[in-house]
Amino acid sequence: MQLTQDKDELLKDFIARFNRVTLGIKELHMSTAVTAMMSRTRNRHFKMSLSKNLSNTMHELLRNGEKYMDAEEAYLITKGMKDEPKSNKRKIPGELEPQNNRGRLTQDKMK
């Protein structure tokens, strides 16, 4: 089975692709499927979970993956929120911009 999670591929997409490929394999042993998933996924935490909690069925394997898919999605959402501008305050046309040099004397203030 030559299936590897791509660098920018989400775990959700990889597991869906993995599932499609494994459905086409007759008499697939679960130990082979788990080993293939462990060696081909890039998600370190999911790998560790697979090694600790051996799945007896494909359903268990996919259900275990759902936890890590949800965690990855939540991480991406919060990461996206951090990248947004911090100020959500609407600017009013004609409103003065805050000045960075409030304490300094300028030529205008000296007159």
VEXTOR-82594 format. One record per atom (N, C-alpha, C, O): residue number from 1; residue in three letters; chain; atom name; x, y, z. Coordinates in nm, 3 decimals. Layout:
BEGIN
ATOM pos code unit site       x       y       z
ATOM NUM  ALA    A   CA       X       Y       Z
...
***
This chain:
BEGIN
ATOM pos code unit site       x       y       z
ATOM   1  MET    A    N   0.086  -0.117   0.000
ATOM   1  MET    A   CA   0.000   0.000   0.000
ATOM   1  MET    A    C   0.091   0.124   0.000
ATOM   1  MET    A    O   0.158   0.151   0.099
ATOM   2  GLN    A    N   0.093   0.197  -0.109
ATOM   2  GLN    A   CA   0.177   0.317  -0.123
ATOM   2  GLN    A    C   0.089   0.441  -0.104
ATOM   2  GLN    A    O   0.052   0.507  -0.201
ATOM   3  LEU    A    N   0.058   0.470   0.018
ATOM   3  LEU    A   CA  -0.030   0.582   0.051
ATOM   3  LEU    A    C   0.033   0.662   0.163
ATOM   3  LEU    A    O   0.058   0.608   0.270
ATOM   4  THR    A    N   0.060   0.790   0.138
ATOM   4  THR    A   CA   0.124   0.875   0.238
ATOM   4  THR    A    C   0.049   1.007   0.247
ATOM   4  THR    A    O   0.002   1.060   0.146
ATOM   5  GLN    A    N   0.037   1.060   0.368
ATOM   5  GLN    A   CA  -0.026   1.189   0.388
ATOM   5  GLN    A    C   0.066   1.297   0.334
ATOM   5  GLN    A    O   0.183   1.306   0.373
ATOM   6  ASP    A    N   0.013   1.380   0.245
ATOM   6  ASP    A   CA   0.091   1.489   0.188
ATOM   6  ASP    A    C   0.119   1.594   0.293
ATOM   6  ASP    A    O   0.052   1.601   0.396
ATOM   7  LYS    A    N   0.220   1.677   0.268
ATOM   7  LYS    A   CA   0.264   1.777   0.366
ATOM   7  LYS    A    C   0.152   1.871   0.408
ATOM   7  LYS    A    O   0.136   1.897   0.527
ATOM   8  ASP    A    N   0.075   1.922   0.314
ATOM   8  ASP    A   CA  -0.031   2.018   0.345
ATOM   8  ASP    A    C  -0.169   1.954   0.352
ATOM   8  ASP    A    O  -0.269   2.024   0.362
ATOM   9  GLU    A    N  -0.176   1.823   0.347
ATOM   9  GLU    A   CA  -0.304   1.752   0.348
ATOM   9  GLU    A    C  -0.356   1.742   0.491
ATOM   9  GLU    A    O  -0.283   1.703   0.582
ATOM  10  LEU    A    N  -0.482   1.776   0.508
ATOM  10  LEU    A   CA  -0.545   1.762   0.639
ATOM  10  LEU    A    C  -0.562   1.615   0.674
ATOM  10  LEU    A    O  -0.575   1.531   0.586
ATOM  11  LEU    A    N  -0.561   1.586   0.802
ATOM  11  LEU    A   CA  -0.578   1.449   0.848
ATOM  11  LEU    A    C  -0.711   1.393   0.800
ATOM  11  LEU    A    O  -0.721   1.276   0.763
ATOM  12  LYS    A    N  -0.814   1.476   0.801
ATOM  12  LYS    A   CA  -0.947   1.436   0.755
ATOM  12  LYS    A    C  -0.942   1.387   0.611
ATOM  12  LYS    A    O  -1.002   1.285   0.578
ATOM  13  ASP    A    N  -0.871   1.458   0.525
ATOM  13  ASP    A   CA  -0.862   1.421   0.384
ATOM  13  ASP    A    C  -0.779   1.294   0.366
ATOM  13  ASP    A    O  -0.812   1.208   0.284
ATOM  14  PHE    A    N  -0.672   1.283   0.444
ATOM  14  PHE    A   CA  -0.588   1.163   0.435
ATOM  14  PHE    A    C  -0.665   1.040   0.479
ATOM  14  PHE    A    O  -0.659   0.936   0.413
ATOM  15  ILE    A    N  -0.739   1.049   0.590
ATOM  15  ILE    A   CA  -0.813   0.933   0.639
ATOM  15  ILE    A    C  -0.922   0.893   0.540
ATOM  15  ILE    A    O  -0.948   0.775   0.521
ATOM  16  ALA    A    N  -0.986   0.991   0.478
ATOM  16  ALA    A   CA  -1.088   0.960   0.377
ATOM  16  ALA    A    C  -1.024   0.887   0.258
ATOM  16  ALA    A    O  -1.080   0.791   0.206
ATOM  17  ARG    A    N  -0.909   0.933   0.215
ATOM  17  ARG    A   CA  -0.837   0.869   0.104
ATOM  17  ARG    A    C  -0.791   0.729   0.145
ATOM  17  ARG    A    O  -0.803   0.635   0.067
ATOM  18  PHE    A    N  -0.739   0.717   0.265
ATOM  18  PHE    A   CA  -0.696   0.588   0.318
ATOM  18  PHE    A    C  -0.813   0.489   0.321
ATOM  18  PHE    A    O  -0.798   0.373   0.283
ATOM  19  ASN    A    N  -0.928   0.536   0.364
ATOM  19  ASN    A   CA  -1.047   0.451   0.372
ATOM  19  ASN    A    C  -1.089   0.404   0.233
ATOM  19  ASN    A    O  -1.122   0.286   0.215
ATOM  20  ARG    A    N  -1.088   0.495   0.135
ATOM  20  ARG    A   CA  -1.126   0.456  -0.002
ATOM  20  ARG    A    C  -1.031   0.349  -0.057
ATOM  20  ARG    A    O  -1.075   0.253  -0.121
ATOM  21  VAL    A    N  -0.902   0.366  -0.031
ATOM  21  VAL    A   CA  -0.804   0.269  -0.082
ATOM  21  VAL    A    C  -0.820   0.133  -0.013
ATOM  21  VAL    A    O  -0.817   0.029  -0.078
ATOM  22  THR    A    N  -0.838   0.134   0.118
ATOM  22  THR    A   CA  -0.847   0.008   0.191
ATOM  22  THR    A    C  -0.977  -0.067   0.161
ATOM  22  THR    A    O  -0.981  -0.190   0.174
ATOM  23  LEU    A    N  -1.082   0.004   0.120
ATOM  23  LEU    A   CA  -1.207  -0.064   0.085
ATOM  23  LEU    A    C  -1.188  -0.155  -0.037
ATOM  23  LEU    A    O  -1.260  -0.253  -0.054
ATOM  24  GLY    A    N  -1.092  -0.121  -0.120
ATOM  24  GLY    A   CA  -1.067  -0.201  -0.240
ATOM  24  GLY    A    C  -0.977  -0.320  -0.218
ATOM  24  GLY    A    O  -0.951  -0.396  -0.312
ATOM  25  ILE    A    N  -0.928  -0.340  -0.097
ATOM  25  ILE    A   CA  -0.836  -0.450  -0.068
ATOM  25  ILE    A    C  -0.914  -0.564  -0.002
ATOM  25  ILE    A    O  -0.973  -0.547   0.105
ATOM  26  LYS    A    N  -0.913  -0.679  -0.067
ATOM  26  LYS    A   CA  -0.985  -0.795  -0.013
ATOM  26  LYS    A    C  -0.903  -0.857   0.100
ATOM  26  LYS    A    O  -0.781  -0.864   0.094
ATOM  27  GLU    A    N  -0.973  -0.900   0.201
ATOM  27  GLU    A   CA  -0.913  -0.970   0.316
ATOM  27  GLU    A    C  -0.797  -0.892   0.378
ATOM  27  GLU    A    O  -0.690  -0.947   0.404
ATOM  28  LEU    A    N  -0.818  -0.765   0.402
ATOM  28  LEU    A   CA  -0.717  -0.680   0.465
ATOM  28  LEU    A    C  -0.714  -0.710   0.615
ATOM  28  LEU    A    O  -0.817  -0.702   0.682
ATOM  29  HIS    A    N  -0.598  -0.744   0.666
ATOM  29  HIS    A   CA  -0.582  -0.769   0.809
ATOM  29  HIS    A    C  -0.574  -0.635   0.882
ATOM  29  HIS    A    O  -0.511  -0.541   0.834
ATOM  30  MET    A    N  -0.638  -0.627   0.997
ATOM  30  MET    A   CA  -0.641  -0.501   1.072
ATOM  30  MET    A    C  -0.501  -0.459   1.116
ATOM  30  MET    A    O  -0.471  -0.339   1.120
ATOM  31  SER    A    N  -0.417  -0.554   1.149
ATOM  31  SER    A   CA  -0.281  -0.517   1.191
ATOM  31  SER    A    C  -0.206  -0.448   1.076
ATOM  31  SER    A    O  -0.126  -0.358   1.099
ATOM  32  THR    A    N  -0.233  -0.492   0.954
ATOM  32  THR    A   CA  -0.171  -0.429   0.837
ATOM  32  THR    A    C  -0.225  -0.288   0.817
ATOM  32  THR    A    O  -0.149  -0.196   0.787
ATOM  33  ALA    A    N  -0.356  -0.271   0.834
ATOM  33  ALA    A   CA  -0.418  -0.139   0.817
ATOM  33  ALA    A    C  -0.367  -0.042   0.922
ATOM  33  ALA    A    O  -0.336   0.073   0.890
ATOM  34  VAL    A    N  -0.358  -0.086   1.047
ATOM  34  VAL    A   CA  -0.311   0.001   1.156
ATOM  34  VAL    A    C  -0.165   0.038   1.134
ATOM  34  VAL    A    O  -0.126   0.154   1.152
ATOM  35  THR    A    N  -0.083  -0.059   1.096
ATOM  35  THR    A   CA   0.058  -0.032   1.070
ATOM  35  THR    A    C   0.074   0.066   0.955
ATOM  35  THR    A    O   0.156   0.157   0.961
ATOM  36  ALA    A    N  -0.005   0.047   0.850
ATOM  36  ALA    A   CA   0.001   0.138   0.735
ATOM  36  ALA    A    C  -0.041   0.280   0.776
ATOM  36  ALA    A    O   0.022   0.377   0.735
ATOM  37  MET    A    N  -0.146   0.291   0.855
ATOM  37  MET    A   CA  -0.193   0.422   0.900
ATOM  37  MET    A    C  -0.087   0.488   0.987
ATOM  37  MET    A    O  -0.061   0.607   0.973
ATOM  38  MET    A    N  -0.028   0.412   1.077
ATOM  38  MET    A   CA   0.075   0.467   1.167
ATOM  38  MET    A    C   0.197   0.517   1.090
ATOM  38  MET    A    O   0.252   0.622   1.122
ATOM  39  SER    A    N   0.238   0.442   0.991
ATOM  39  SER    A   CA   0.360   0.479   0.920
ATOM  39  SER    A    C   0.337   0.586   0.815
ATOM  39  SER    A    O   0.433   0.649   0.769
ATOM  40  ARG    A    N   0.213   0.609   0.775
ATOM  40  ARG    A   CA   0.186   0.703   0.664
ATOM  40  ARG    A    C   0.124   0.836   0.707
ATOM  40  ARG    A    O   0.119   0.930   0.627
ATOM  41  THR    A    N   0.077   0.846   0.831
ATOM  41  THR    A   CA   0.020   0.973   0.875
ATOM  41  THR    A    C   0.130   1.065   0.928
ATOM  41  THR    A    O   0.232   1.018   0.979
ATOM  42  ARG    A    N   0.108   1.195   0.916
ATOM  42  ARG    A   CA   0.205   1.293   0.964
ATOM  42  ARG    A    C   0.168   1.344   1.104
ATOM  42  ARG    A    O   0.249   1.412   1.168
ATOM  43  ASN    A    N   0.048   1.312   1.151
ATOM  43  ASN    A   CA   0.001   1.359   1.281
ATOM  43  ASN    A    C   0.063   1.274   1.392
ATOM  43  ASN    A    O   0.026   1.158   1.412
ATOM  44  ARG    A    N   0.157   1.333   1.462
ATOM  44  ARG    A   CA   0.234   1.262   1.564
ATOM  44  ARG    A    C   0.146   1.209   1.677
ATOM  44  ARG    A    O   0.166   1.097   1.725
ATOM  45  HIS    A    N   0.049   1.289   1.720
ATOM  45  HIS    A   CA  -0.038   1.247   1.831
ATOM  45  HIS    A    C  -0.128   1.130   1.790
ATOM  45  HIS    A    O  -0.153   1.039   1.869
ATOM  46  PHE    A    N  -0.177   1.134   1.667
ATOM  46  PHE    A   CA  -0.260   1.025   1.617
ATOM  46  PHE    A    C  -0.177   0.896   1.608
ATOM  46  PHE    A    O  -0.225   0.788   1.641
ATOM  47  LYS    A    N  -0.053   0.909   1.563
ATOM  47  LYS    A   CA   0.038   0.794   1.556
ATOM  47  LYS    A    C   0.055   0.730   1.693
ATOM  47  LYS    A    O   0.047   0.608   1.707
ATOM  48  MET    A    N   0.080   0.813   1.794
ATOM  48  MET    A   CA   0.100   0.762   1.929
ATOM  48  MET    A    C  -0.026   0.692   1.980
ATOM  48  MET    A    O  -0.019   0.588   2.046
ATOM  49  SER    A    N  -0.141   0.750   1.950
ATOM  49  SER    A   CA  -0.267   0.691   1.993
ATOM  49  SER    A    C  -0.288   0.554   1.928
ATOM  49  SER    A    O  -0.333   0.460   1.993
ATOM  50  LEU    A    N  -0.253   0.545   1.800
ATOM  50  LEU    A   CA  -0.269   0.416   1.731
ATOM  50  LEU    A    C  -0.179   0.309   1.791
ATOM  50  LEU    A    O  -0.216   0.192   1.798
ATOM  51  SER    A    N  -0.061   0.351   1.834
ATOM  51  SER    A   CA   0.031   0.252   1.892
ATOM  51  SER    A    C  -0.014   0.207   2.032
ATOM  51  SER    A    O   0.014   0.094   2.073
ATOM  52  LYS    A    N  -0.083   0.294   2.104
ATOM  52  LYS    A   CA  -0.130   0.259   2.239
ATOM  52  LYS    A    C  -0.262   0.183   2.236
ATOM  52  LYS    A    O  -0.280   0.086   2.310
ATOM  53  ASN    A    N  -0.354   0.229   2.151
ATOM  53  ASN    A   CA  -0.488   0.171   2.146
ATOM  53  ASN    A    C  -0.507   0.096   2.014
ATOM  53  ASN    A    O  -0.547   0.156   1.914
ATOM  54  LEU    A    N  -0.478  -0.030   2.014
ATOM  54  LEU    A   CA  -0.489  -0.108   1.891
ATOM  54  LEU    A    C  -0.635  -0.127   1.853
ATOM  54  LEU    A    O  -0.718  -0.166   1.935
ATOM  55  SER    A    N  -0.665  -0.098   1.729
ATOM  55  SER    A   CA  -0.802  -0.109   1.679
ATOM  55  SER    A    C  -0.825  -0.251   1.627
ATOM  55  SER    A    O  -0.740  -0.309   1.560
ATOM  56  ASN    A    N  -0.943  -0.306   1.659
ATOM  56  ASN    A   CA  -0.979  -0.440   1.612
ATOM  56  ASN    A    C  -1.059  -0.436   1.483
ATOM  56  ASN    A    O  -1.064  -0.534   1.409
ATOM  57  THR    A    N  -1.122  -0.322   1.457
ATOM  57  THR    A   CA  -1.202  -0.308   1.335
ATOM  57  THR    A    C  -1.167  -0.177   1.266
ATOM  57  THR    A    O  -1.110  -0.086   1.326
ATOM  58  MET    A    N  -1.203  -0.169   1.140
ATOM  58  MET    A   CA  -1.179  -0.045   1.065
ATOM  58  MET    A    C  -1.263   0.068   1.124
ATOM  58  MET    A    O  -1.220   0.183   1.124
ATOM  59  HIS    A    N  -1.381   0.036   1.173
ATOM  59  HIS    A   CA  -1.466   0.137   1.235
ATOM  59  HIS    A    C  -1.396   0.200   1.356
ATOM  59  HIS    A    O  -1.399   0.322   1.372
ATOM  60  GLU    A    N  -1.334   0.119   1.440
ATOM  60  GLU    A   CA  -1.260   0.171   1.555
ATOM  60  GLU    A    C  -1.143   0.259   1.512
ATOM  60  GLU    A    O  -1.116   0.362   1.573
ATOM  61  LEU    A    N  -1.075   0.217   1.408
ATOM  61  LEU    A   CA  -0.962   0.294   1.356
ATOM  61  LEU    A    C  -1.007   0.432   1.309
ATOM  61  LEU    A    O  -0.944   0.533   1.339
ATOM  62  LEU    A    N  -1.116   0.436   1.234
ATOM  62  LEU    A   CA  -1.168   0.563   1.184
ATOM  62  LEU    A    C  -1.225   0.649   1.295
ATOM  62  LEU    A    O  -1.210   0.771   1.294
ATOM  63  ARG    A    N  -1.290   0.587   1.392
ATOM  63  ARG    A   CA  -1.346   0.662   1.505
ATOM  63  ARG    A    C  -1.235   0.725   1.589
ATOM  63  ARG    A    O  -1.249   0.837   1.637
ATOM  64  ASN    A    N  -1.126   0.653   1.606
ATOM  64  ASN    A   CA  -1.009   0.706   1.677
ATOM  64  ASN    A    C  -0.953   0.827   1.600
ATOM  64  ASN    A    O  -0.913   0.926   1.661
ATOM  65  GLY    A    N  -0.950   0.818   1.470
ATOM  65  GLY    A   CA  -0.900   0.927   1.388
ATOM  65  GLY    A    C  -0.986   1.053   1.396
ATOM  65  GLY    A    O  -0.935   1.164   1.382
ATOM  66  GLU    A    N  -1.116   1.036   1.419
ATOM  66  GLU    A   CA  -1.207   1.150   1.428
ATOM  66  GLU    A    C  -1.166   1.248   1.538
ATOM  66  GLU    A    O  -1.177   1.369   1.520
ATOM  67  LYS    A    N  -1.120   1.197   1.649
ATOM  67  LYS    A   CA  -1.077   1.283   1.760
ATOM  67  LYS    A    C  -0.964   1.376   1.715
ATOM  67  LYS    A    O  -0.963   1.495   1.748
ATOM  68  TYR    A    N  -0.872   1.321   1.640
ATOM  68  TYR    A   CA  -0.757   1.398   1.597
ATOM  68  TYR    A    C  -0.790   1.489   1.479
ATOM  68  TYR    A    O  -0.728   1.594   1.461
ATOM  69  MET    A    N  -0.889   1.448   1.399
ATOM  69  MET    A   CA  -0.938   1.537   1.293
ATOM  69  MET    A    C  -1.003   1.661   1.354
ATOM  69  MET    A    O  -0.979   1.773   1.310
ATOM  70  ASP    A    N  -1.085   1.640   1.457
ATOM  70  ASP    A   CA  -1.152   1.751   1.524
ATOM  70  ASP    A    C  -1.051   1.844   1.590
ATOM  70  ASP    A    O  -1.064   1.966   1.584
ATOM  71  ALA    A    N  -0.950   1.786   1.653
ATOM  71  ALA    A   CA  -0.847   1.866   1.720
ATOM  71  ALA    A    C  -0.769   1.949   1.616
ATOM  71  ALA    A    O  -0.739   2.065   1.640
ATOM  72  GLU    A    N  -0.738   1.888   1.503
ATOM  72  GLU    A   CA  -0.665   1.959   1.398
ATOM  72  GLU    A    C  -0.749   2.074   1.342
ATOM  72  GLU    A    O  -0.698   2.184   1.318
ATOM  73  GLU    A    N  -0.877   2.049   1.323
ATOM  73  GLU    A   CA  -0.967   2.153   1.273
ATOM  73  GLU    A    C  -0.980   2.268   1.372
ATOM  73  GLU    A    O  -0.979   2.385   1.332
ATOM  74  ALA    A    N  -0.993   2.236   1.500
ATOM  74  ALA    A   CA  -1.002   2.341   1.603
ATOM  74  ALA    A    C  -0.874   2.423   1.607
ATOM  74  ALA    A    O  -0.880   2.545   1.623
ATOM  75  TYR    A    N  -0.760   2.358   1.594
ATOM  75  TYR    A   CA  -0.632   2.429   1.592
ATOM  75  TYR    A    C  -0.626   2.525   1.475
ATOM  75  TYR    A    O  -0.582   2.639   1.490
ATOM  76  LEU    A    N  -0.669   2.480   1.358
ATOM  76  LEU    A   CA  -0.664   2.566   1.240
ATOM  76  LEU    A    C  -0.758   2.685   1.253
ATOM  76  LEU    A    O  -0.727   2.795   1.207
ATOM  77  ILE    A    N  -0.873   2.664   1.316
ATOM  77  ILE    A   CA  -0.968   2.774   1.337
ATOM  77  ILE    A    C  -0.909   2.876   1.432
ATOM  77  ILE    A    O  -0.914   2.996   1.404
ATOM  78  THR    A    N  -0.854   2.832   1.544
ATOM  78  THR    A   CA  -0.797   2.927   1.640
ATOM  78  THR    A    C  -0.673   2.994   1.584
ATOM  78  THR    A    O  -0.646   3.110   1.615
ATOM  79  LYS    A    N  -0.598   2.924   1.503
ATOM  79  LYS    A   CA  -0.481   2.984   1.438
ATOM  79  LYS    A    C  -0.525   3.094   1.343
ATOM  79  LYS    A    O  -0.462   3.200   1.336
ATOM  80  GLY    A    N  -0.634   3.070   1.270
ATOM  80  GLY    A   CA  -0.689   3.170   1.179
ATOM  80  GLY    A    C  -0.740   3.292   1.254
ATOM  80  GLY    A    O  -0.732   3.404   1.204
ATOM  81  MET    A    N  -0.794   3.270   1.373
ATOM  81  MET    A   CA  -0.845   3.383   1.452
ATOM  81  MET    A    C  -0.730   3.469   1.503
ATOM  81  MET    A    O  -0.744   3.591   1.515
ATOM  82  LYS    A    N  -0.617   3.408   1.532
ATOM  82  LYS    A   CA  -0.501   3.484   1.579
ATOM  82  LYS    A    C  -0.441   3.567   1.467
ATOM  82  LYS    A    O  -0.382   3.673   1.493
ATOM  83  ASP    A    N  -0.455   3.522   1.342
ATOM  83  ASP    A   CA  -0.398   3.594   1.229
ATOM  83  ASP    A    C  -0.480   3.715   1.188
ATOM  83  ASP    A    O  -0.431   3.801   1.115
ATOM  84  GLU    A    N  -0.607   3.724   1.235
ATOM  84  GLU    A   CA  -0.691   3.837   1.201
ATOM  84  GLU    A    C  -0.645   3.962   1.275
ATOM  84  GLU    A    O  -0.580   3.952   1.379
ATOM  85  PRO    A    N  -0.677   4.081   1.222
ATOM  85  PRO    A   CA  -0.640   4.203   1.293
ATOM  85  PRO    A    C  -0.706   4.206   1.430
ATOM  85  PRO    A    O  -0.819   4.159   1.447
ATOM  86  LYS    A    N  -0.636   4.261   1.528
ATOM  86  LYS    A   CA  -0.686   4.261   1.666
ATOM  86  LYS    A    C  -0.799   4.360   1.687
ATOM  86  LYS    A    O  -0.889   4.335   1.767
ATOM  87  SER    A    N  -0.797   4.472   1.617
ATOM  87  SER    A   CA  -0.898   4.574   1.637
ATOM  87  SER    A    C  -1.017   4.551   1.546
ATOM  87  SER    A    O  -1.004   4.553   1.423
ATOM  88  ASN    A    N  -1.132   4.529   1.606
ATOM  88  ASN    A   CA  -1.254   4.513   1.529
ATOM  88  ASN    A    C  -1.336   4.642   1.533
ATOM  88  ASN    A    O  -1.450   4.645   1.487
ATOM  89  LYS    A    N  -1.278   4.746   1.586
ATOM  89  LYS    A   CA  -1.346   4.874   1.599
ATOM  89  LYS    A    C  -1.362   4.935   1.460
ATOM  89  LYS    A    O  -1.267   4.941   1.382
ATOM  90  ARG    A    N  -1.482   4.981   1.431
ATOM  90  ARG    A   CA  -1.507   5.045   1.302
ATOM  90  ARG    A    C  -1.447   5.184   1.302
ATOM  90  ARG    A    O  -1.452   5.255   1.402
ATOM  91  LYS    A    N  -1.390   5.221   1.190
ATOM  91  LYS    A   CA  -1.336   5.356   1.176
ATOM  91  LYS    A    C  -1.445   5.447   1.124
ATOM  91  LYS    A    O  -1.518   5.412   1.031
ATOM  92  ILE    A    N  -1.456   5.561   1.185
ATOM  92  ILE    A   CA  -1.553   5.661   1.145
ATOM  92  ILE    A    C  -1.482   5.757   1.050
ATOM  92  ILE    A    O  -1.374   5.806   1.082
ATOM  93  PRO    A    N  -1.542   5.786   0.935
ATOM  93  PRO    A   CA  -1.476   5.878   0.842
ATOM  93  PRO    A    C  -1.447   6.013   0.911
ATOM  93  PRO    A    O  -1.534   6.069   0.978
ATOM  94  GLY    A    N  -1.327   6.062   0.893
ATOM  94  GLY    A   CA  -1.287   6.189   0.952
ATOM  94  GLY    A    C  -1.232   6.176   1.093
ATOM  94  GLY    A    O  -1.190   6.275   1.152
ATOM  95  GLU    A    N  -1.233   6.055   1.148
ATOM  95  GLU    A   CA  -1.183   6.035   1.284
ATOM  95  GLU    A    C  -1.030   6.041   1.281
ATOM  95  GLU    A    O  -0.967   5.991   1.188
ATOM  96  LEU    A    N  -0.973   6.102   1.383
ATOM  96  LEU    A   CA  -0.828   6.116   1.390
ATOM  96  LEU    A    C  -0.764   5.984   1.426
ATOM  96  LEU    A    O  -0.817   5.909   1.508
ATOM  97  GLU    A    N  -0.652   5.955   1.365
ATOM  97  GLU    A   CA  -0.575   5.836   1.397
ATOM  97  GLU    A    C  -0.499   5.861   1.527
ATOM  97  GLU    A    O  -0.457   5.974   1.551
ATOM  98  PRO    A    N  -0.479   5.760   1.610
ATOM  98  PRO    A   CA  -0.401   5.779   1.733
ATOM  98  PRO    A    C  -0.256   5.815   1.698
ATOM  98  PRO    A    O  -0.198   5.763   1.603
ATOM  99  GLN    A    N  -0.200   5.905   1.777
ATOM  99  GLN    A   CA  -0.064   5.949   1.752
ATOM  99  GLN    A    C   0.031   5.871   1.841
ATOM  99  GLN    A    O   0.001   5.844   1.958
ATOM 100  ASN    A    N   0.146   5.836   1.786
ATOM 100  ASN    A   CA   0.245   5.761   1.862
ATOM 100  ASN    A    C   0.335   5.852   1.944
ATOM 100  ASN    A    O   0.401   5.806   2.038
ATOM 101  ASN    A    N   0.339   5.980   1.912
ATOM 101  ASN    A   CA   0.432   6.071   1.979
ATOM 101  ASN    A    C   0.356   6.168   2.070
ATOM 101  ASN    A    O   0.376   6.289   2.059
ATOM 102  ARG    A    N   0.273   6.120   2.155
ATOM 102  ARG    A   CA   0.188   6.205   2.239
ATOM 102  ARG    A    C   0.268   6.292   2.334
ATOM 102  ARG    A    O   0.231   6.408   2.356
ATOM 103  GLY    A    N   0.374   6.243   2.392
ATOM 103  GLY    A   CA   0.449   6.317   2.491
ATOM 103  GLY    A    C   0.555   6.410   2.434
ATOM 103  GLY    A    O   0.616   6.489   2.507
ATOM 104  ARG    A    N   0.579   6.403   2.305
ATOM 104  ARG    A   CA   0.685   6.483   2.245
ATOM 104  ARG    A    C   0.634   6.619   2.201
ATOM 104  ARG    A    O   0.520   6.634   2.157
ATOM 105  LEU    A    N   0.719   6.713   2.213
ATOM 105  LEU    A   CA   0.687   6.847   2.164
ATOM 105  LEU    A    C   0.715   6.851   2.014
ATOM 105  LEU    A    O   0.819   6.805   1.968
ATOM 106  THR    A    N   0.621   6.905   1.940
ATOM 106  THR    A   CA   0.641   6.922   1.798
ATOM 106  THR    A    C   0.648   7.069   1.766
ATOM 106  THR    A    O   0.622   7.152   1.853
ATOM 107  GLN    A    N   0.681   7.101   1.645
ATOM 107  GLN    A   CA   0.688   7.241   1.603
ATOM 107  GLN    A    C   0.555   7.311   1.623
ATOM 107  GLN    A    O   0.552   7.428   1.661
ATOM 108  ASP    A    N   0.445   7.242   1.597
ATOM 108  ASP    A   CA   0.312   7.302   1.611
ATOM 108  ASP    A    C   0.281   7.333   1.758
ATOM 108  ASP    A    O   0.220   7.436   1.786
ATOM 109  LYS    A    N   0.322   7.247   1.852
ATOM 109  LYS    A   CA   0.294   7.268   1.993
ATOM 109  LYS    A    C   0.380   7.379   2.053
ATOM 109  LYS    A    O   0.341   7.442   2.151
ATOM 110  MET    A    N   0.497   7.403   1.994
ATOM 110  MET    A   CA   0.585   7.506   2.046
ATOM 110  MET    A    C   0.536   7.647   2.013
ATOM 110  MET    A    O   0.575   7.741   2.082
ATOM 111  LYS    A    N   0.455   7.664   1.915
ATOM 111  LYS    A   CA   0.411   7.798   1.872
ATOM 111  LYS    A    C   0.303   7.851   1.961
ATOM 111  LYS    A    O   0.255   7.962   1.939
***
